[in-house]
Amino acid sequence: MTGDPLQRLTPIVRLAPAKLNLTLAVVGRRADGFHELHSVAVPLALADRLSLAPVAGGTDTLHASGHDAGPTETNLVLRAIAAARAAIGRGADTVALAARLEKRIPVSAGLGGGSSDAAAALDAALDAWRADATLLDKVAIAARLGSDVPFFLAGGPALIEGRGERVTALPRLDGPAPGVLLVTPGVAVSTAATFLAFAGGGAASPAAAGATRLTSAHLAGEWRAGLGSADLLTRAGVLAVANDLAAATELIAPGVVALRRALTRLIGRPVGQSGSGPSLWALYPSQDEAEAAAEAVRVAHADGRLAIPGSRPPSIVATTIVGRDGTAGGSRPAREEAVEP
């Protein structure tokens, strides 16, 4: 390649979607210390926005806005750019990049926001440098960045196994995009801390853990066979209890179980937990219905009928599940509102 890279490169923009775990079974402990997982997960229309542009000076930079993205020096966006550069070899074409990250996904919430940002940064950096990504093992690079990162390279619903590095793409749902209500208390829950609590006595009973594994395997099989969005909604009650980390999350963030029960009574629908929590979810036939539920939750919280734990305002979001092409039945951008306690 010839010419000044700073003149040749143009800004690259990526959306980094949130992840919803519909099932999460912890099926064992690996020799490397990680836990073996079996999870069916889907991307959501709720997404962070990442842009990369060339910058002079030789140092990658990051400016973040919205939800607190944490210290810049530990942000996965910069780590992903560095990993991409190392994979293709430092040279004249791997110019420094200025990253701008608009955080709409709550952090430490079980929604995979940081991992999604990393996957977006990895893909965008390779695109910005016009690297031949076919010569790289992007999944291996992603797995080194974090267990959740490979999922976001699948670009749609997927079965997650191993510690997260084995990702099998699933077809898009048949039918209109299901709406999703997300309620995230204003408490941060570290995935590492949740797994420590799980290992230290916060595990589900053997019978419950076995049931979660069977539910997850059954859902994956149905999805491969051509699951419809209406079929997914009818399974919401079973899926809402198919998370082996829920008990451990309660040890880290007391009050989540009480919120889950109160939310179930308020909206009259099954309520599940995504990932290591504390985000809670409920499924609806459409985003409009999810938005109506979100408004009801906001009102109930404002007038004191629904207590939501945490030292910062909760996030109450109406969004949709998206498919492999970025849509599912005409989904549109999520609407989000943080509500003062």
SEKE-728919 format. One record per residue (C-alpha): x, y, z. Coordinates in pm, whole numbers, plus 50000, padded with zeros to 5 digits. Each point is the difference from the previous one (the first is absolute). Example, Ala and Ser with C-alpha at 12.3 -4.5 7.8 and 13.67 -1.06 7.14 Angstrom:
% SEKE-728919
512304955050780/501375034449934/
% end
This chain:
% SEKE-728919
500005000050000/501205035049925/499175035550102/499555017050333/497854977050221/498595030250181/498625012849670/498904965849877/498044988850304/496495011950078/498094996250327/498574965350060/496764996950198/498684968950172/497004992850221/500804977750297/496784982450107/499074988550348/499714962650062/497074982250163/500574965250144/496734981149959/501604970150172/503234996750199/501074966050126/503284995350189/500864963949921/503384995650167/503405013650097/502824998349746/503634991650063/500955035949914/497815013050283/497205012949779/496474986250010/498474980149716/496845016749871/497004992049784/498005031049908/497645011849729/500485037449953/498665026749768/501145035349908/497705029350072/499225032449819/501315018050309/503585007649898/503075021150067/501385020249706/503724998549922/501885020549742/503694997349911/501975026149808/503725003249921/501975023550222/503565013049985/502394994350286/500304962450015/497764994550306/496494985649998/497505021150194/496494995150138/497275024850086/496894985250162/496635015650078/496734987650145/500184972150258/503284999350193/502414978749795/502594998150278/503695009749988/501255005749647/503164979850059/498014968350072/497265004749739/499604970449765/499765022749695/503675010050025/501004964450085/498174987449691/501705025449773/503384990050143/499184963149952/498985006149637/503235018849935/502084972350156/498234973949792/500755016349665/503385014250097/500875035850079/500775020149689/499365031649801/496404990549930/499054993250364/499825036850084/498795011350340/496235001750041/497805024150192/496964981750138/496745016650105/497664978050200/496405009250077/498914977250286/496294991850001/500334965350153/500145000050382/503384988050128/500624969850227/496414990249926/500194965249844/499365014449653/503514996149858/500485036849913/503755001050051/500504967649807/497835012849717/502075031949986/503144978749975/498624979449711/498915031549820/503425015950052/501814968949875/497914998749683/500125037649942/503775002450047/500634972449746/497635017849761/501665033750060/503404985549916/498554980049709/501564968750143/499294966249842/497954986150289/499654966449824/503614992850099/499255006050368/498254978850259/497685027550126/498284976550243/503324991250164/500875037050032/496545006950141/500234971650253/503265014350135/498205033150060/497184984050200/497694969950015/496975019149871/501765016849707/499794971349743/496195000050020/499845034649847/501934988749691/497104976449915/497785029449910/496764984250123/498454973750227/502464973250104/500724970550224/502935007350232/502124971550141/503384995150164/500885030550204/498465020549718/502484993549720/497864973949821/497205018349821/497554983249764/497825023549796/496254994350012/497465011249735/497975031450049/496614996450161/497074995349767/497475027750048/499835035050148/502765011150233/499174992250364/500035030350225/502224999350308/499585019050325/503325004750182/500165012550357/503535005150132/500375010150366/502595026450079/502494974950138/503104986749828/500474962349989/503394986849891/499884967949798/503174987850174/498495007050342/496824981549909/501924969049893/502005001550324/496745001250193/498694971349788/503064978950078/499835009450368/496484988150063/497765020849779/499394971849753/496574987249910/499014966150140/501154970249789/496404993649894/499465036349898/503355001149819/499114968649808/496645014649904/501685031749871/502344979649783/497084980449853/498015032049937/502965016149827/500684969649780/496314997049912/499775036749903/503134997649783/498564969649822/496675016949936/501755031449877/502034980049748/496794983749877/498375033949934/498615016050314/497415027549952/499765031650208/496564989350126/501504966650110/502705018250194/497395020450187/498124968750106/503234986750154/500705031650201/498924984450330/502494971449968/502805022449872/499525025250283/501324974550254/502754985749775/502985019050144/502364981750233/501675032650112/496845015850142/500624987750356/503615012149992/498895034149873/497765004350303/503044995050224/501815028149818/496975023049963/497414993450272/496605012249896/500034987049642/497804970250089/497495022650177/499975023449698/499464970649769/496994988350197/498545035050024/500565006049629/498284967049916/496955010650202/499965034549841/500194989949634/498374965650027/502704983249791/502914976350069/503185019250088/503474985649942/503585011250068/502545005749724/503504986150048/501585007250337/497365027250058/498665021650140/497995008649684/496524984649997/498024993149683/496494992249880/498874991249647/497135016249809/498454994949655/501215034449885/502165029450097/496865021350042/498764976450271/503434999450163/499985038149998/496605000750169/501364976750268/503105021650042/497835030550059/497984980850260/503234990650177/501215036149998/496725012250148/499974972850267/503575008350095/499295037350011/496974996650226/501694975350236/498114968449905/503144983749855/503255001950196/503104996149781/503274995150192/503165019549927/501835032250072/499535013749647/496915003549780/498794967749844/499864994949625/496584990949861/500154990949631/497584987949733/501834983649710/499784970149764/501884968649910/501875004249670/500934973649744/503064991849796/499375028649757/499595025050283/496194999049986/497234976350094/496525009149888/500775036849956/501695007450331/500965035950069/502445017150235/499464995150371/498655027750217/501635004250336/499235020250306/501905001750327/497635006650287/501015018250313/499304979450314/
% end
